């Protein structure tokens, strides 16, 4: 389970890396064809929304309190918080990752503004 957690954390951090967020090749590799996101902004996004010349846009966040839960043999849920390094705002985040022939791909993501409890940084 530790190897799986490290693998999914690596991929989550790839999607938080601005170079990867702007790379359509990296986004195509990491984002599942059936991807759906309920954003912290209140917007809803699909893969096609990210596959533009601005990609997924840029952000400056750090990951806090990361963990994974196995949902099936080829599907895991990542749960963590992120802290915006510019504003200090904290968000609760949940992602579903599915193992496909090309590797792990994010099929669902949700971010919501965190109120109250904070997870510890890992």
C-alpha distances in whole Angstrom, upper triangle without the diagonal:
4,5,5,6,9,10,11,12,14,15,16,18,20,21,23,24,28,28,26,27,30,29,30,28,25,25,26,23,21,22,22,26,26,24,26,26,27,28,29,32,33,33,31,30,29,28,32,32,30,32,35,37,35,31,29,31,31,29,28,25,23,19,19,16,13,10,9,9,9,13,13,12,13,13,11,13,13,15,16,20,22,25,28,29,33,33,31,30,27,25,22,20,18,17,16,14,15,15,18,20,21,17,15,18,18,20,21,21,23,24,26,28,27,29,29,26,24,20,20,19,16
4,5,5,6,9,10,10,12,14,15,16,18,20,21,22,26,27,24,26,29,28,29,28,24,25,26,23,20,23,23,27,27,25,27,26,28,28,28,32,33,33,32,30,30,29,32,33,30,32,35,36,34,31,28,30,29,27,26,23,20,17,17,14,12,10,9,11,12,15,16,15,16,15,13,14,13,15,16,19,21,23,26,27,31,32,29,29,25,24,22,20,18,17,17,16,17,16,20,22,21,18,16,18,19,21,22,22,23,24,26,28,26,29,28,25,22,19,18,17,13
4,5,5,6,9,10,10,12,14,15,17,19,20,21,25,25,22,24,27,26,27,25,22,23,23,20,18,21,21,25,26,24,26,26,28,28,29,32,33,33,31,30,29,27,31,31,28,30,33,34,32,29,27,29,28,27,26,23,21,18,18,17,13,12,11,13,13,16,16,14,14,15,13,15,14,16,17,20,21,24,27,28,31,32,30,30,27,25,23,21,19,17,17,15,16,14,17,19,18,14,13,16,17,20,21,21,24,25,27,29,28,31,31,27,25,21,20,19,15
4,5,5,6,8,10,11,12,14,15,17,18,20,23,24,21,22,26,25,25,23,20,20,21,18,16,18,18,22,22,21,22,22,24,25,26,29,30,30,28,26,25,24,28,28,26,27,30,32,30,27,25,27,27,25,25,22,20,17,17,16,12,10,8,10,9,13,13,11,11,11,9,11,11,13,15,19,20,23,26,27,30,31,29,28,25,23,21,18,16,14,13,11,12,11,15,16,16,12,10,13,14,17,18,18,20,22,25,27,26,29,29,26,24,20,20,19,16
4,5,5,6,8,10,10,12,14,15,16,18,22,23,20,21,25,24,25,24,20,20,22,19,16,18,19,23,23,21,22,21,23,23,24,27,28,28,27,25,25,24,28,28,25,27,30,31,29,26,24,26,25,23,22,19,17,13,14,12,8,7,6,9,10,13,14,14,13,12,9,10,8,11,12,15,17,20,22,24,27,28,25,25,21,20,18,15,14,13,13,11,13,13,17,19,18,15,12,14,14,17,17,17,19,19,22,24,23,25,25,22,20,16,16,15,12
4,6,5,6,9,10,10,12,14,15,16,20,20,18,20,23,22,24,22,19,19,21,18,16,18,20,23,24,22,23,22,24,24,25,28,29,29,28,26,26,24,28,28,25,26,29,30,28,25,23,25,23,22,21,18,16,13,14,13,10,9,9,12,13,17,18,17,16,15,12,13,11,13,13,16,17,20,22,22,26,27,25,25,22,21,19,17,16,15,15,13,15,15,18,19,18,14,12,15,15,18,19,18,20,21,23,25,24,27,27,24,21,18,17,15,11
4,5,5,6,9,10,11,13,14,15,19,19,16,18,21,20,21,19,16,17,18,15,12,15,16,20,21,19,21,21,23,23,24,27,28,28,26,24,23,22,25,25,23,24,27,28,26,23,21,23,22,21,21,19,17,14,16,15,12,11,10,13,13,16,16,15,13,13,11,12,11,14,15,17,18,21,23,24,27,28,26,26,23,22,20,17,16,14,13,11,12,11,14,16,14,10,9,11,12,16,17,17,19,20,24,26,25,28,29,26,23,20,20,18,15
4,5,5,6,9,10,11,12,14,18,18,15,16,20,19,20,19,15,15,16,14,11,13,14,18,18,16,18,17,20,20,21,24,25,24,23,21,20,19,23,23,20,22,25,26,24,21,19,21,20,19,19,17,15,12,14,13,10,9,8,11,11,14,15,14,12,11,9,9,7,10,12,14,15,18,20,22,25,26,24,23,20,18,17,13,12,10,10,8,10,10,14,16,14,11,8,9,10,13,13,13,16,17,20,22,22,25,26,23,21,18,18,16,14
4,5,5,6,8,10,11,12,16,17,15,16,19,19,20,20,16,16,18,16,13,15,17,21,21,18,19,18,20,19,20,23,24,24,23,22,22,20,24,23,21,22,25,26,24,21,18,20,19,17,16,14,12,9,11,11,7,8,9,12,14,16,18,18,16,14,11,11,8,10,10,12,12,15,17,18,22,23,21,20,18,16,15,12,12,11,12,11,14,14,17,19,17,14,11,12,12,15,15,14,16,16,19,20,20,23,24,21,18,15,15,13,11
4,6,5,6,9,10,10,14,14,12,14,17,17,18,17,13,14,16,14,11,14,17,20,21,19,20,19,22,21,21,24,26,25,24,22,22,20,23,23,20,21,24,24,22,19,18,19,18,17,16,14,13,11,13,14,11,12,12,15,16,19,20,19,17,16,14,14,11,14,13,15,14,17,18,19,22,24,22,22,20,19,18,15,15,13,14,12,15,14,17,18,16,13,11,12,12,16,17,16,18,18,21,23,23,26,27,25,22,19,18,15,13
4,5,5,6,9,10,13,13,10,12,15,14,15,14,10,11,13,10,7,10,13,16,17,15,17,16,19,18,20,22,24,23,21,19,18,16,20,20,16,18,20,21,20,16,15,17,16,16,16,15,14,12,15,16,12,13,12,15,16,18,18,18,15,14,12,13,11,13,13,15,15,17,18,20,22,24,23,22,20,18,17,14,13,11,12,9,12,12,14,16,13,10,8,8,9,13,14,13,16,16,20,22,22,26,27,25,22,20,20,17,16
4,5,5,6,9,12,13,11,11,15,15,16,16,12,12,14,13,9,11,13,17,17,14,15,14,16,15,16,19,20,20,19,17,17,16,19,19,16,18,20,21,19,16,13,15,14,13,14,11,11,9,12,13,10,11,11,14,16,17,19,19,17,14,12,11,9,10,10,12,11,14,15,17,19,21,19,18,16,14,14,11,10,9,11,10,13,14,16,18,16,13,10,10,9,12,12,10,13,13,16,18,18,22,24,22,19,17,17,15,14
4,5,5,6,10,11,9,10,14,14,16,16,12,12,16,14,11,13,16,20,21,17,18,17,19,17,17,20,22,21,21,19,19,18,21,20,17,19,21,21,19,16,14,15,13,12,11,10,9,8,11,13,11,13,14,17,19,21,22,22,20,18,16,15,12,13,12,12,11,13,14,14,17,19,18,18,16,15,15,13,13,12,14,13,16,17,19,21,18,16,13,13,12,16,15,14,15,15,18,19,19,23,24,22,19,17,17,14,13
4,5,5,8,9,6,8,11,11,13,12,9,9,12,11,9,11,15,18,19,16,18,17,19,18,19,21,23,22,21,18,18,16,19,18,15,16,18,18,16,13,12,13,12,12,13,12,12,11,15,17,14,16,16,19,20,22,23,23,20,18,17,16,14,16,15,16,14,16,16,17,19,21,21,20,19,18,18,15,15,13,15,13,16,16,17,19,16,14,12,11,11,15,16,14,17,17,20,21,22,26,27,26,23,21,21,18,17
4,5,8,9,6,6,10,10,12,12,9,8,11,11,8,9,13,16,17,13,15,13,16,14,15,17,19,18,17,15,15,13,16,15,11,13,15,16,14,11,9,10,10,10,11,11,12,11,15,17,14,16,16,19,20,21,23,23,20,18,16,15,13,15,14,14,12,15,14,16,18,20,19,18,17,15,16,13,13,11,13,12,15,16,17,19,16,15,12,11,10,13,13,11,13,14,17,19,20,24,26,24,22,20,21,18,18
4,6,9,8,7,10,12,14,15,12,11,15,14,12,13,16,19,20,16,17,14,16,14,14,16,19,18,18,16,17,16,18,17,13,16,17,17,14,12,9,10,8,7,8,7,8,9,13,15,14,16,17,20,22,23,25,25,23,20,18,17,14,15,13,12,10,11,11,12,14,16,16,15,14,13,14,12,14,13,15,15,18,19,21,23,20,18,16,14,13,16,15,13,14,13,16,17,18,22,24,22,20,18,19,16,16
4,6,5,6,9,10,13,14,11,11,15,14,12,14,18,20,22,19,19,18,19,17,18,19,22,21,21,19,19,17,19,18,14,16,17,16,14,12,10,10,8,8,8,9,10,11,15,18,16,19,20,23,25,26,28,27,25,23,21,20,17,18,16,16,13,14,13,13,15,17,18,18,17,17,18,16,17,16,18,18,20,21,22,23,20,19,17,16,15,18,18,16,18,17,20,20,21,25,27,26,23,21,21,18,18
4,5,5,6,9,12,13,11,11,15,15,14,15,19,21,22,19,20,18,20,17,18,18,21,20,20,18,19,17,18,17,13,14,15,13,11,10,8,7,5,7,8,10,12,14,18,21,20,22,23,26,28,29,30,30,27,25,24,23,20,21,19,18,15,15,13,13,14,17,18,18,18,18,20,18,19,18,21,20,23,23,24,25,22,21,19,18,17,20,19,17,19,18,20,21,23,26,28,28,25,24,24,21,21
4,6,5,6,10,11,9,10,14,14,13,15,19,21,23,20,21,20,22,20,21,22,24,23,23,20,20,17,19,17,14,14,14,13,11,10,10,10,8,10,12,14,15,17,21,24,22,24,25,28,29,30,31,31,27,26,25,24,22,23,22,21,18,19,17,17,18,21,22,22,22,22,23,21,22,20,22,21,23,23,23,24,20,20,19,18,18,21,21,20,21,21,24,25,26,30,32,31,28,27,26,23,23
4,5,5,8,8,6,7,10,10,9,11,15,17,19,17,18,18,20,18,20,21,23,21,21,18,17,15,16,16,12,12,13,13,11,9,9,10,9,11,13,14,15,16,20,22,20,22,22,25,26,27,27,27,24,22,22,21,19,21,20,20,17,19,18,18,20,22,22,22,22,21,22,19,19,17,19,17,19,19,20,20,17,16,15,14,14,17,18,17,19,19,22,24,25,29,31,30,27,26,26,23,22
4,6,8,10,7,7,10,11,10,11,14,16,18,15,16,15,17,15,17,17,20,18,17,14,14,12,14,12,9,10,11,11,8,6,5,6,7,9,11,13,15,16,19,22,20,22,22,25,26,26,28,28,24,23,22,21,19,20,19,19,16,17,16,17,18,20,21,20,20,18,20,17,18,16,18,17,19,20,20,22,18,18,16,14,13,16,16,15,17,16,20,21,23,27,29,28,26,25,25,23,23
4,6,9,8,8,11,13,12,13,17,18,20,17,18,17,20,18,19,19,22,19,19,16,16,13,14,13,9,9,9,8,6,5,6,6,7,11,13,15,18,19,23,26,24,26,26,28,29,30,31,31,27,26,25,24,22,24,23,22,19,20,18,19,19,22,23,23,23,22,23,21,21,20,21,20,22,23,22,23,20,20,19,17,16,19,19,18,20,20,23,24,26,30,32,32,29,28,29,26,26
4,5,5,6,8,10,11,12,15,16,19,17,19,18,21,20,22,22,24,21,21,17,16,13,14,14,10,9,10,9,9,6,9,10,11,14,16,18,20,21,25,27,24,26,26,28,29,29,30,29,26,25,24,24,23,24,24,24,21,23,21,22,23,25,26,26,25,24,25,22,22,20,21,19,21,21,20,21,17,17,17,15,16,18,19,19,21,22,25,26,29,32,35,34,31,30,30,28,27
4,5,5,6,8,10,10,13,13,16,15,17,17,20,20,22,22,24,21,19,16,14,11,11,11,8,6,8,8,9,6,9,11,13,16,19,20,22,23,26,28,26,27,26,28,28,28,29,28,24,24,24,24,23,25,25,25,23,25,23,24,25,27,28,27,27,25,26,23,22,20,20,19,19,20,18,19,15,17,16,14,15,16,18,18,21,22,25,27,29,33,36,35,33,32,32,30,29
4,6,5,6,9,10,13,13,17,16,18,19,23,22,24,25,26,24,22,18,16,12,13,14,11,9,11,11,13,10,12,14,16,18,21,22,23,23,27,29,26,27,26,28,27,27,27,27,23,23,23,24,23,25,25,26,24,26,25,26,27,29,30,29,29,27,27,24,23,20,20,18,18,18,16,16,13,14,15,13,14,17,19,19,22,24,27,29,31,35,37,36,34,32,33,30,29
4,5,5,6,8,12,13,16,15,17,17,21,20,22,23,25,22,21,17,16,12,14,15,11,10,13,13,13,10,11,13,14,16,18,19,20,20,23,25,22,23,22,24,24,25,25,24,21,20,20,21,19,22,22,23,21,23,22,23,25,27,27,27,26,24,24,21,20,17,18,15,16,16,15,16,12,12,12,11,12,15,17,17,20,21,25,27,28,32,34,33,30,29,29,26,25
4,5,5,6,9,11,13,11,14,14,17,17,19,20,21,19,17,14,12,9,10,11,8,7,10,12,11,8,8,11,13,15,17,18,19,19,23,24,21,22,21,23,23,23,24,24,20,19,19,19,18,20,21,21,20,22,21,23,24,25,26,25,24,22,22,18,18,15,15,14,15,15,15,16,13,13,12,9,10,12,14,14,17,18,22,24,26,30,32,31,29,27,28,26,25
4,6,5,7,8,12,11,14,15,19,19,22,23,23,20,18,15,12,8,10,12,9,8,11,13,14,10,11,14,17,19,21,21,23,22,26,27,24,24,23,24,24,23,23,23,19,18,19,20,19,22,23,24,23,25,25,26,28,29,30,28,27,25,24,21,20,16,16,14,14,14,13,13,10,12,12,9,10,12,14,15,19,21,24,27,29,33,35,34,32,30,31,29,28
4,6,8,10,13,12,15,17,20,20,23,24,25,23,21,17,15,11,13,15,12,11,15,16,16,13,13,17,18,20,22,21,22,21,24,25,22,22,21,22,21,22,21,20,17,16,17,18,18,21,22,24,23,25,25,26,28,30,30,29,27,25,24,21,19,16,15,12,12,12,10,11,7,8,9,7,9,12,15,16,19,21,25,28,29,33,35,33,31,29,30,27,26
4,7,10,12,10,13,14,17,17,20,22,22,20,18,15,13,10,13,14,11,12,15,17,16,12,12,15,16,17,19,18,19,18,21,22,18,19,17,19,19,19,19,19,15,14,14,15,14,17,18,20,19,22,22,24,26,27,27,25,24,21,21,17,16,12,12,9,10,10,10,12,9,8,7,5,6,9,11,12,16,18,21,24,25,29,31,30,27,25,26,24,23
4,7,8,6,9,11,14,15,18,19,20,17,15,12,9,7,10,11,9,10,13,16,15,12,11,14,16,17,20,19,20,19,22,23,19,20,18,19,19,18,19,19,15,14,14,15,15,17,18,20,19,22,22,24,26,27,27,25,23,21,20,16,15,11,11,9,10,11,11,13,11,10,9,5,5,6,9,10,14,16,20,23,24,28,30,29,28,26,27,25,24
4,5,5,9,11,15,16,20,21,21,18,15,12,10,7,11,13,11,12,16,18,18,15,14,18,20,21,23,22,23,22,24,24,21,21,18,19,18,17,17,17,13,12,14,14,15,18,20,22,22,25,25,28,29,30,30,28,26,23,21,18,15,12,10,9,8,10,9,11,10,10,9,5,6,5,8,11,15,18,21,24,26,30,32,31,29,28,29,28,27
4,6,9,12,16,18,21,22,21,18,15,12,9,6,9,11,11,11,15,18,18,15,15,19,21,23,26,25,26,25,27,28,25,24,22,22,21,19,19,20,16,15,17,17,19,21,23,25,25,28,28,30,31,32,32,30,28,25,24,20,18,15,13,12,11,13,11,13,12,13,12,9,9,8,10,13,17,20,23,26,28,32,34,34,32,31,33,31,30
4,7,10,13,16,19,21,19,17,13,11,7,7,10,12,12,13,17,20,20,17,16,20,22,23,26,25,26,25,27,27,24,23,21,21,20,18,18,19,15,14,16,16,18,20,22,24,24,27,27,30,31,31,31,29,27,24,22,19,16,13,11,11,11,13,12,15,15,15,13,10,9,6,8,11,14,18,21,24,27,30,32,32,31,29,32,31,30
4,7,10,12,16,17,16,14,11,8,5,5,9,10,10,12,15,18,18,14,13,17,19,20,22,21,23,21,23,24,21,21,19,19,19,17,18,19,16,14,14,14,15,17,19,20,20,23,23,26,28,28,28,25,23,20,19,15,13,10,9,10,10,13,13,16,15,15,13,9,7,4,5,8,11,14,18,21,23,26,29,28,27,26,28,27,27
4,7,9,13,14,13,11,7,6,5,7,10,10,11,13,16,19,18,15,13,16,19,19,22,21,22,21,23,23,21,21,19,19,19,18,19,21,18,15,15,14,15,16,18,19,19,22,22,25,26,26,26,23,21,18,17,14,12,10,10,12,13,16,17,20,19,18,15,12,9,6,5,7,9,12,15,18,20,24,26,26,26,25,27,27,27
4,6,9,11,10,8,6,5,6,9,11,10,11,14,16,19,17,14,12,14,16,16,19,18,19,18,20,21,19,19,18,19,20,18,21,23,20,17,16,14,14,14,15,16,16,18,19,22,23,22,22,19,18,14,13,11,10,9,10,12,15,18,19,22,21,20,17,13,10,8,6,5,6,8,11,15,17,20,23,23,22,22,25,24,25
4,7,8,7,6,5,7,9,12,14,12,13,17,18,21,19,17,14,16,17,17,19,18,19,18,20,21,19,20,19,20,21,20,22,25,22,19,18,15,15,15,15,15,15,18,18,21,22,21,21,18,16,13,12,10,10,10,12,15,18,21,22,26,24,23,20,17,13,12,8,6,5,7,8,12,15,18,21,21,21,21,24,24,25
4,5,5,5,6,7,11,13,15,12,12,16,17,20,17,15,12,13,14,13,16,15,17,16,18,19,19,20,20,21,23,22,25,27,24,21,19,17,16,15,15,14,13,15,14,18,18,17,18,14,13,10,11,9,11,11,14,17,19,23,24,27,25,24,21,18,14,14,11,8,6,5,7,10,13,16,19,20,19,20,22,22,23
4,5,7,9,11,14,17,18,16,15,19,20,22,19,17,14,14,14,13,14,13,15,15,16,18,18,20,20,22,24,24,27,29,27,23,21,18,16,15,14,12,11,12,12,16,16,14,14,11,10,7,9,9,11,13,16,19,22,25,27,30,28,26,23,20,17,17,13,10,7,4,5,6,10,13,16,17,17,18,20,20,22
4,5,9,11,14,17,18,15,15,19,19,21,18,17,14,13,14,13,15,15,18,18,20,22,21,23,24,25,28,27,30,32,29,26,24,21,20,18,17,15,14,15,13,17,16,15,16,12,13,11,12,13,15,16,19,22,25,28,29,32,30,29,26,23,19,19,16,13,10,8,8,9,13,15,19,20,20,21,24,23,25
4,7,10,14,16,18,15,16,19,20,22,20,19,16,16,17,17,19,18,21,21,22,23,23,24,24,25,27,26,29,31,29,25,24,21,20,19,18,17,16,18,17,20,20,18,19,15,15,13,13,13,15,16,19,21,24,27,29,32,30,29,26,23,19,18,15,12,10,9,8,10,14,16,20,21,21,22,25,25,27
4,7,10,13,14,11,13,16,17,19,17,16,13,14,16,16,19,19,21,21,23,25,24,25,25,26,27,26,28,30,28,24,24,21,20,20,20,19,18,19,18,22,21,20,21,18,18,15,15,15,15,16,18,20,23,26,27,30,28,27,24,21,17,16,14,12,10,10,11,13,17,19,23,24,24,25,27,27,29
4,7,11,12,9,11,15,16,19,17,15,13,15,17,18,21,20,22,22,24,25,23,24,23,24,25,23,25,28,25,22,21,19,19,19,20,19,19,21,20,24,24,23,23,20,20,16,16,15,14,14,16,18,20,23,24,27,25,25,22,18,15,13,11,10,9,11,12,15,18,21,25,25,25,25,28,28,29
4,7,8,6,8,11,12,16,14,12,10,13,16,16,20,19,22,21,24,25,23,24,23,24,24,23,25,26,23,21,20,19,19,19,20,20,19,21,20,23,24,23,24,21,21,17,17,15,15,14,15,16,18,21,21,24,22,22,19,16,13,11,10,9,10,12,14,17,20,23,27,27,26,26,29,28,28
4,5,5,7,9,12,15,15,12,11,14,17,18,22,21,23,23,25,26,24,24,23,23,24,22,23,25,21,19,19,18,19,20,21,22,21,23,23,26,26,26,27,24,23,20,20,17,16,14,14,15,16,19,18,21,19,19,17,14,11,10,9,10,12,14,17,20,23,26,29,29,29,28,30,29,29
4,5,5,6,10,13,13,10,10,13,16,18,21,21,23,22,25,26,24,24,23,24,23,22,23,24,20,18,19,19,19,21,22,22,21,24,23,26,26,27,28,25,24,21,21,18,17,14,14,14,15,17,16,18,16,17,15,11,10,9,10,11,14,16,19,22,25,28,31,31,30,29,31,29,29
4,5,5,7,11,12,10,10,14,17,19,23,23,26,25,28,30,27,28,26,27,27,26,27,27,24,22,23,22,22,24,25,25,24,26,25,27,28,28,29,27,27,24,24,21,20,18,18,18,18,20,19,21,19,20,18,15,14,13,14,15,17,19,22,25,27,31,34,34,33,32,34,32,32
4,6,7,10,10,8,8,11,14,16,20,21,24,24,27,28,26,27,26,27,28,27,28,29,25,23,23,22,22,23,24,23,22,24,22,25,25,25,26,24,24,21,22,19,19,17,18,19,20,22,21,23,21,22,20,16,14,14,14,14,15,16,19,22,25,28,31,32,30,30,32,31,31
4,6,9,8,5,5,8,12,14,17,18,21,21,24,26,24,25,24,26,27,26,27,28,24,22,22,21,20,22,22,22,20,22,20,22,23,24,25,23,23,20,21,18,18,16,17,17,18,20,20,21,19,19,18,14,13,13,13,13,15,16,19,21,24,28,31,31,29,28,30,28,28
4,7,8,5,8,10,14,17,20,21,24,24,27,29,27,28,27,28,28,28,28,29,25,23,24,23,23,25,25,25,23,25,23,25,26,27,28,26,26,24,24,21,21,19,19,19,19,21,19,21,18,19,18,15,14,15,16,16,18,20,23,25,28,31,34,34,32,32,33,31,31
4,5,5,8,10,13,16,20,22,25,25,29,31,29,30,30,31,32,31,32,32,29,27,27,27,26,27,27,27,24,26,24,25,25,26,28,27,27,25,26,23,24,22,23,22,23,24,23,24,21,22,22,19,18,18,19,19,20,21,24,26,29,32,35,36,34,33,35,33,33
4,6,9,9,12,16,19,22,25,26,29,32,30,32,32,34,34,34,35,35,31,30,30,29,28,29,28,28,25,26,24,25,24,26,28,27,28,26,28,25,26,24,25,25,26,27,26,26,23,24,24,21,20,21,22,21,23,23,26,27,30,34,37,37,35,34,35,33,33
4,6,6,9,12,16,18,21,23,26,29,27,30,29,32,33,32,34,34,30,29,28,27,25,26,26,25,22,22,20,21,20,22,24,23,24,23,24,22,23,22,24,23,25,26,26,27,24,24,23,20,19,20,20,19,20,20,23,24,27,30,33,33,31,31,32,30,30
4,6,9,12,15,17,20,21,24,27,25,26,26,28,29,29,30,30,27,25,25,24,22,23,23,22,20,21,19,21,21,22,24,23,23,21,22,20,20,19,20,20,21,23,22,23,20,20,19,16,15,17,17,16,18,18,21,23,25,29,32,32,30,29,30,28,28
4,7,9,13,14,17,18,21,23,22,23,23,25,27,26,28,29,25,23,22,21,19,20,19,19,16,18,16,18,18,19,21,19,19,17,19,16,17,16,18,18,20,21,21,23,20,20,18,15,13,15,15,13,14,14,17,19,22,25,28,28,26,25,27,25,25
4,7,11,13,16,18,21,24,23,25,25,28,29,29,31,32,29,26,25,23,21,22,20,19,16,17,14,16,15,17,19,18,18,17,19,17,19,18,21,21,23,25,25,27,24,23,21,19,17,18,18,16,16,15,18,19,21,25,28,28,26,26,27,24,25
4,7,10,13,15,19,22,21,24,25,28,29,30,32,32,29,27,25,24,21,21,19,18,14,14,12,12,12,14,16,16,17,16,18,17,19,19,21,21,24,26,26,28,25,24,22,20,18,20,19,17,17,16,18,18,20,24,26,26,24,24,24,22,23
4,6,10,12,15,19,18,21,23,26,28,29,31,32,29,26,24,22,19,19,16,14,11,10,8,9,9,11,12,12,13,13,15,15,17,17,20,21,24,26,27,29,26,24,22,20,18,20,19,16,16,13,15,15,17,20,23,23,20,20,21,18,20
4,7,10,13,17,17,21,22,26,28,29,32,32,30,27,25,23,19,19,16,13,10,8,6,5,7,9,10,11,12,13,15,15,18,18,22,22,25,27,29,31,28,26,23,22,20,22,21,18,17,15,16,16,17,20,22,21,19,18,18,16,17
4,7,10,13,13,17,19,22,25,26,29,30,28,25,22,20,16,15,12,10,6,5,4,5,8,10,9,9,9,10,12,12,15,16,19,20,24,25,27,29,27,24,22,20,18,21,19,16,15,13,14,13,14,17,19,18,15,15,15,12,14
4,7,10,11,14,17,20,23,25,28,28,26,24,21,19,15,14,10,8,5,5,7,7,11,12,10,11,10,10,12,12,15,16,19,19,23,25,27,29,27,24,21,20,18,21,20,16,16,14,15,15,14,17,18,17,13,12,12,9,10
4,7,7,11,13,17,20,22,24,25,23,21,18,15,11,10,7,6,5,7,9,10,14,15,12,12,10,10,10,10,12,13,16,17,20,22,25,27,25,22,19,19,17,19,18,15,14,13,14,14,13,16,17,15,12,10,10,7,8
4,6,9,13,16,19,22,24,26,24,22,18,15,12,10,6,5,6,7,11,12,15,15,12,12,9,10,9,10,12,14,17,18,22,24,27,29,28,24,21,21,19,21,19,16,15,13,14,14,12,14,14,12,8,6,6,4,6
4,7,10,13,17,19,22,23,23,20,16,14,10,8,5,6,9,11,14,16,19,19,16,15,12,12,10,10,12,14,17,18,21,23,26,29,28,24,21,21,19,21,19,17,16,15,15,15,13,15,15,11,8,5,5,5,5
4,7,11,14,16,19,20,19,17,13,11,7,6,4,7,9,12,16,17,20,21,18,17,14,12,11,9,10,11,13,14,18,19,22,25,24,20,17,17,16,18,17,14,15,14,16,16,15,17,17,14,12,8,9,8,7
4,7,10,13,16,17,17,14,10,8,6,5,6,10,13,16,19,21,24,24,21,20,16,15,12,11,10,11,12,13,16,17,21,24,23,19,16,17,15,17,16,15,15,15,17,18,17,19,19,16,14,10,11,11,10
4,7,9,12,13,13,10,7,5,4,6,9,12,15,18,21,23,27,27,24,23,19,17,14,12,9,9,9,10,13,14,18,21,20,17,14,14,13,15,14,13,15,16,18,20,19,21,21,18,17,14,15,15,13
4,6,9,11,12,9,6,5,7,8,11,15,18,21,24,27,30,29,27,25,21,19,16,13,11,10,10,10,12,14,18,21,21,18,15,15,14,15,14,14,16,17,19,21,20,23,23,20,19,16,18,18,16
4,6,7,8,6,4,6,9,11,15,18,21,25,27,30,33,32,30,28,25,22,19,16,13,12,10,10,10,12,15,18,19,16,13,15,14,15,15,16,17,20,22,25,24,26,26,24,23,20,21,21,19
4,7,8,5,5,7,10,13,16,20,22,26,28,31,34,33,31,29,26,23,19,17,13,12,9,10,10,12,15,18,19,17,14,14,14,13,13,15,17,19,21,25,24,26,27,25,24,22,24,24,22
4,5,5,7,10,13,16,19,23,25,29,31,34,37,36,35,32,29,26,23,20,16,14,11,11,9,10,13,16,18,15,13,14,15,14,15,17,19,22,25,28,28,30,31,28,28,25,27,27,25
4,6,8,12,15,18,21,25,27,30,33,35,38,38,36,34,31,28,25,22,18,16,13,11,9,9,11,14,16,14,12,14,15,15,17,19,22,25,27,30,30,33,33,31,30,27,28,28,25
4,7,11,13,17,20,23,25,29,31,33,35,36,34,32,29,26,24,20,17,14,10,8,6,5,8,11,13,10,9,10,12,12,14,17,20,23,26,29,29,32,33,30,29,26,28,27,25
4,7,10,13,17,20,22,26,28,30,33,33,31,29,26,23,20,17,13,10,7,6,4,6,10,13,14,11,9,10,10,10,11,13,16,19,22,25,25,28,29,27,26,23,25,24,23
4,7,10,13,17,19,22,25,27,30,30,28,26,23,20,17,14,10,8,6,5,7,9,12,16,16,13,10,10,10,10,11,12,14,17,19,22,22,25,26,23,22,20,21,21,19
4,6,10,13,16,19,22,24,27,27,25,23,19,16,13,10,7,6,4,6,9,12,15,19,18,15,12,12,10,10,9,10,11,13,16,19,18,21,22,20,19,17,18,18,17
4,7,10,12,16,18,21,24,24,22,20,16,14,11,8,6,5,6,8,11,13,17,20,19,16,12,12,10,11,10,9,10,12,14,17,16,19,20,18,16,14,15,15,14
4,7,10,14,17,19,22,21,19,17,13,11,8,6,5,7,9,11,15,17,20,24,23,20,16,15,13,14,12,10,10,10,12,14,13,16,16,14,12,10,12,13,13
4,7,10,13,16,19,18,16,14,10,9,6,5,7,9,12,14,17,20,23,26,25,21,18,17,15,16,14,11,11,10,11,12,11,14,14,12,10,8,9,9,10
4,7,10,13,15,15,12,10,7,5,5,5,8,11,15,17,20,23,26,29,27,24,20,20,17,18,16,12,11,9,9,9,8,11,12,10,8,7,9,9,11
4,7,9,12,12,9,8,6,5,7,7,10,12,16,18,21,24,26,29,27,24,21,20,17,19,17,13,12,9,10,10,9,13,14,13,10,9,11,9,11
4,6,9,8,6,6,4,7,9,11,14,16,20,21,25,27,30,32,30,27,24,23,20,22,20,16,15,12,12,10,10,12,14,13,10,11,11,10,13
4,5,6,5,5,6,8,12,13,16,18,21,23,26,29,31,33,30,28,25,24,21,23,21,17,16,12,13,11,12,14,16,16,14,14,15,13,16
4,6,6,8,9,12,15,16,19,21,24,25,29,31,33,35,32,30,27,26,23,26,24,20,19,16,16,15,15,17,19,18,15,16,16,14,16
4,6,8,11,13,17,18,22,23,27,28,31,33,35,37,34,32,30,28,26,28,26,22,21,17,17,15,16,18,20,20,18,19,19,17,20
4,5,9,12,15,17,21,23,26,28,32,34,36,38,36,34,31,29,26,28,25,22,20,16,15,13,13,15,17,18,16,18,18,17,20
4,6,10,13,15,19,21,25,27,31,33,35,38,35,33,30,28,25,27,25,21,19,15,14,11,11,13,14,15,12,14,15,14,17
4,7,10,13,16,19,23,25,29,31,33,36,34,32,28,27,23,25,22,18,16,12,11,8,8,10,12,13,11,13,15,15,18
4,7,10,13,16,20,22,26,28,31,34,32,29,26,24,21,23,20,16,13,10,9,6,5,8,10,10,8,10,12,12,15
4,6,10,13,17,19,23,26,28,31,29,27,23,21,18,19,16,12,10,6,5,4,5,8,11,11,9,10,13,13,16
4,7,10,14,17,20,23,26,29,28,25,21,20,17,17,14,11,8,6,5,6,5,9,11,10,9,9,12,13,15
4,7,10,13,17,20,22,26,24,21,18,16,13,14,11,7,6,5,7,9,9,13,14,13,12,11,14,14,15
4,7,10,13,17,19,23,22,19,15,14,11,11,8,6,5,7,9,12,12,15,17,16,15,13,16,16,16
4,6,10,13,16,19,18,16,12,10,7,8,5,4,6,9,12,15,16,19,21,19,18,16,18,18,18
4,7,10,13,16,16,14,10,8,6,6,5,6,9,12,15,19,19,22,24,22,21,19,21,21,20
4,7,9,13,12,10,6,5,4,6,7,9,12,15,18,21,22,25,27,25,23,21,22,22,20
4,6,10,10,8,6,5,6,7,9,12,15,18,22,25,26,29,30,28,27,25,26,25,23
4,7,8,5,4,6,9,10,13,15,19,22,25,28,29,32,33,31,29,27,28,26,24
4,5,5,6,7,10,11,14,17,21,24,27,30,31,35,36,34,33,30,31,30,28
4,5,8,10,13,14,18,20,24,27,31,34,35,38,40,38,36,33,34,32,30
4,7,8,12,13,17,19,23,25,29,32,33,37,38,36,34,32,32,30,28
4,6,10,12,15,17,21,23,27,30,30,34,35,33,31,28,29,27,25
4,7,9,12,14,17,20,23,26,27,30,32,30,28,25,26,24,22
4,6,9,11,15,17,21,24,25,29,31,29,27,25,26,24,23
4,6,7,11,14,17,20,22,25,27,26,24,22,24,22,21
4,7,11,14,17,21,22,26,28,27,25,24,26,25,24
4,7,10,14,17,19,22,24,23,23,21,24,23,23
4,7,10,14,15,19,21,20,19,18,21,20,20
4,7,10,12,15,18,18,17,17,20,20,20
4,7,9,12,15,15,14,15,17,17,19
4,6,9,12,13,13,14,17,18,20
4,7,10,11,11,13,16,17,20
4,7,8,8,10,13,15,18
4,7,8,11,15,17,20
4,7,10,13,16,19
4,7,10,13,16
4,6,9,12
4,7,9
4,6
4
